[in-house]
Amino acid sequence: MSQSYLDEIAEQPAAIRKLGRLVTPDLMAEVQGIRAAIDKGEVRHIILTGMGGSLFSAYGTWLRLSQALPVPVSLWDTSELIQQAPAVLTAGAMVVAISQSGESVELRRMSELDAGASVRIAITNTRDNTLARWASLALATEAGPERTVSTKTYTAGLAALYILERLLIGDGDALDGEIATLADAVETLLAALPAKLDETLAFLGHDMPLTFIGRGASYASAMMAALVTAEAAKAPTQALSGGQFRHGPLEMVREGFRSMLFLGDPGATLDLNLKTVADIARFGGRCLVVAPQETAPALAGSGPVLFLPAVAEGLLPVLEILPIQLLMVPMALARGFEPAKFLNGSKVTVIE
């Protein structure tokens, strides 16, 4: 199983590079039509929805669309959407549903409950599945079969969401170059990371709970890192935004506390993140920082850092999750588990 997992990690540069084919004149025209419907008031509410990593992949897109579009944008866990608020799936709504398989039980149920959403967009790995057939616009990442814990379907899905987002905002001129740069950066990072895994595992350990922290779009990386660590290494984890960490969980920090902070875009929250890293060290804990290379001067003397190549800001979470993917192999083995092997669940969730 671990070899399949490593193979799927290694396939990510090619899977991402293929996404350039999505940016066609037909897609651009179709998305322009959707944006016109938004501007005319025919679409009054946008819903982004998914489960697990598919939900997390939409977090950054939700933040950015909320600021760029003239209508409310909400992010829903699909299980909560169908159980607690199915009435929002109605005329005037645009639903963007993300699912690697397109067959997860909650997404199938949503397609049955849909009471006539005005626009239905699906982002899945394959062209033919329940969610793609439900959609009025279906985007297939075609990252290839994935048998283990999500790697290439997560990163390809996140990049496909970014493509849709940029086209909706009307800022898609640079997409071809951004996707090509991302694929190159993924290839570079995957080649460099293996040499750092032993020291990374030695710093974080394998027998203590891990806390993942992020702000903004990098909060998605914290949530996905916690999910992958639980699935692939069977290790206890939690994911917190930088603000949530300050509201109580900071009390956990002492000798033995282990964490990873995704620094994200070095904008308004840089100083807040640097203070968090410093406080964790001050209280006796350990914090590994994952950060863009451009932040190196600000991080001098702050402890161990994994630096990431430069990519478009909205695509940074694709790179942020790569160290976690690779770290799961030695961590799972140290914990006595076969890396990325499902023991209690399955690749596609079929029980609601």
SULNOR-V222047 format. One record per pair of residues at least 24 apart in sequence whose ideal C-beta (glycine too) atoms are under 6 Angstrom apart, sorted by the first residue. I is the first residue (numbers start at 1). GAP is how many residues later the second one is. D is the distance in Angstrom with one decimal. If there is no record, write none. Layout:
BEGIN
i:I gap:GAP d:D
i:I gap:GAP d:D
END
This chain:
BEGIN
i:1 gap:337 d:5.4
i:1 gap:339 d:5.9
i:1 gap:340 d:4.4
i:2 gap:327 d:5.8
i:2 gap:337 d:4.1
i:4 gap:143 d:5.2
i:4 gap:144 d:5.4
i:5 gap:143 d:4.3
i:5 gap:334 d:5.8
i:5 gap:335 d:3.9
i:8 gap:138 d:5.6
i:8 gap:143 d:4.9
i:8 gap:144 d:5.3
i:9 gap:142 d:4.9
i:9 gap:316 d:5.2
i:11 gap:141 d:5.3
i:12 gap:140 d:4.8
i:12 gap:143 d:5.5
i:12 gap:174 d:5.3
i:13 gap:170 d:4.9
i:13 gap:173 d:4.8
i:13 gap:174 d:4.0
i:15 gap:128 d:3.9
i:15 gap:137 d:4.7
i:15 gap:141 d:4.8
i:16 gap:143 d:5.6
i:16 gap:166 d:5.7
i:16 gap:167 d:4.4
i:16 gap:170 d:6.0
i:17 gap:166 d:3.9
i:19 gap:140 d:5.3
i:19 gap:141 d:6.0
i:19 gap:160 d:5.4
i:20 gap:156 d:5.5
i:20 gap:159 d:4.9
i:22 gap:141 d:5.7
i:23 gap:152 d:5.1
i:30 gap:107 d:6.0
i:31 gap:136 d:4.1
i:31 gap:137 d:5.9
i:34 gap:85 d:5.7
i:35 gap:133 d:5.7
i:38 gap:33 d:5.8
i:43 gap:51 d:4.6
i:43 gap:75 d:5.5
i:43 gap:76 d:6.0
i:44 gap:27 d:5.8
i:44 gap:48 d:4.2
i:45 gap:27 d:5.4
i:45 gap:48 d:5.0
i:46 gap:27 d:4.5
i:46 gap:48 d:4.8
i:47 gap:27 d:5.5
i:47 gap:29 d:5.8
i:47 gap:46 d:5.9
i:47 gap:48 d:4.9
i:48 gap:27 d:4.9
i:48 gap:48 d:4.9
i:49 gap:27 d:4.4
i:49 gap:29 d:4.7
i:49 gap:32 d:5.6
i:49 gap:48 d:5.3
i:50 gap:48 d:3.8
i:51 gap:27 d:5.3
i:51 gap:53 d:5.6
i:51 gap:55 d:5.5
i:53 gap:97 d:4.8
i:53 gap:101 d:4.5
i:53 gap:171 d:5.4
i:54 gap:44 d:4.1
i:54 gap:45 d:5.4
i:56 gap:164 d:4.6
i:56 gap:167 d:4.5
i:56 gap:168 d:4.7
i:57 gap:100 d:5.1
i:57 gap:101 d:4.1
i:57 gap:104 d:6.0
i:58 gap:40 d:5.8
i:58 gap:103 d:5.9
i:59 gap:161 d:3.8
i:60 gap:157 d:3.2
i:60 gap:160 d:5.8
i:60 gap:254 d:5.8
i:61 gap:100 d:4.8
i:61 gap:104 d:4.7
i:68 gap:101 d:4.7
i:78 gap:28 d:4.1
i:78 gap:29 d:5.8
i:78 gap:32 d:5.6
i:79 gap:27 d:4.7
i:82 gap:27 d:5.2
i:82 gap:28 d:5.3
i:82 gap:31 d:5.7
i:86 gap:27 d:4.9
i:89 gap:24 d:5.9
i:89 gap:25 d:5.0
i:89 gap:26 d:5.5
i:89 gap:28 d:5.6
i:90 gap:25 d:4.8
i:91 gap:25 d:5.0
i:91 gap:27 d:5.7
i:92 gap:26 d:5.8
i:93 gap:24 d:4.6
i:94 gap:25 d:3.9
i:95 gap:25 d:5.4
i:96 gap:25 d:4.5
i:97 gap:25 d:5.3
i:97 gap:34 d:5.7
i:98 gap:25 d:4.7
i:98 gap:59 d:5.9
i:99 gap:25 d:5.5
i:99 gap:32 d:5.3
i:100 gap:25 d:5.0
i:100 gap:53 d:4.1
i:101 gap:247 d:4.7
i:102 gap:27 d:2.9
i:102 gap:28 d:5.6
i:102 gap:29 d:3.7
i:102 gap:30 d:5.5
i:103 gap:26 d:5.6
i:103 gap:27 d:5.6
i:103 gap:245 d:5.5
i:104 gap:245 d:5.2
i:105 gap:244 d:6.0
i:105 gap:245 d:5.3
i:105 gap:247 d:4.7
i:107 gap:24 d:5.3
i:123 gap:34 d:5.7
i:123 gap:37 d:5.2
i:125 gap:28 d:5.0
i:148 gap:192 d:4.1
i:149 gap:79 d:5.9
i:149 gap:82 d:4.7
i:149 gap:83 d:4.6
i:149 gap:191 d:4.3
i:151 gap:174 d:5.2
i:155 gap:163 d:4.7
i:158 gap:160 d:5.6
i:162 gap:152 d:5.0
i:162 gap:153 d:5.8
i:178 gap:134 d:4.4
i:181 gap:130 d:5.8
i:182 gap:129 d:5.0
i:182 gap:133 d:5.0
i:185 gap:124 d:4.0
i:185 gap:126 d:5.1
i:188 gap:121 d:5.7
i:189 gap:130 d:5.9
i:189 gap:133 d:5.4
i:193 gap:130 d:5.8
i:193 gap:133 d:5.2
i:197 gap:133 d:5.6
i:200 gap:127 d:5.9
i:201 gap:129 d:5.1
i:203 gap:85 d:6.0
i:203 gap:101 d:5.8
i:204 gap:54 d:5.0
i:205 gap:53 d:5.8
i:206 gap:125 d:5.0
i:206 gap:128 d:3.9
i:206 gap:129 d:5.3
i:208 gap:48 d:5.7
i:208 gap:50 d:4.8
i:209 gap:27 d:4.3
i:210 gap:27 d:4.8
i:210 gap:48 d:5.4
i:211 gap:27 d:5.4
i:211 gap:48 d:4.3
i:212 gap:27 d:4.7
i:212 gap:48 d:5.3
i:213 gap:27 d:5.5
i:213 gap:29 d:5.8
i:213 gap:32 d:5.3
i:213 gap:48 d:4.5
i:214 gap:48 d:4.0
i:215 gap:26 d:6.0
i:215 gap:27 d:4.2
i:215 gap:54 d:4.6
i:216 gap:48 d:5.3
i:217 gap:100 d:5.7
i:218 gap:44 d:3.9
i:218 gap:46 d:3.2
i:220 gap:97 d:5.3
i:221 gap:41 d:4.5
i:221 gap:96 d:4.8
i:221 gap:99 d:3.9
i:221 gap:100 d:5.6
i:222 gap:40 d:5.9
i:224 gap:97 d:5.5
i:225 gap:99 d:4.5
i:228 gap:96 d:5.3
i:232 gap:96 d:3.8
i:232 gap:100 d:5.9
i:232 gap:107 d:5.8
i:232 gap:108 d:4.4
i:233 gap:95 d:5.1
i:233 gap:98 d:4.3
i:233 gap:99 d:4.1
i:233 gap:102 d:5.8
i:234 gap:103 d:5.1
i:242 gap:30 d:5.9
i:242 gap:34 d:5.8
i:253 gap:27 d:5.5
i:253 gap:30 d:4.1
i:253 gap:32 d:4.3
i:254 gap:30 d:4.9
i:255 gap:29 d:4.4
i:257 gap:28 d:3.3
i:258 gap:28 d:5.4
i:259 gap:28 d:4.6
i:260 gap:28 d:4.8
i:261 gap:26 d:5.5
i:261 gap:28 d:5.3
i:262 gap:28 d:5.1
i:262 gap:58 d:5.0
i:263 gap:26 d:5.8
i:263 gap:28 d:3.8
i:263 gap:32 d:6.0
i:265 gap:48 d:5.1
i:266 gap:29 d:4.7
i:277 gap:25 d:5.4
i:290 gap:30 d:5.5
END
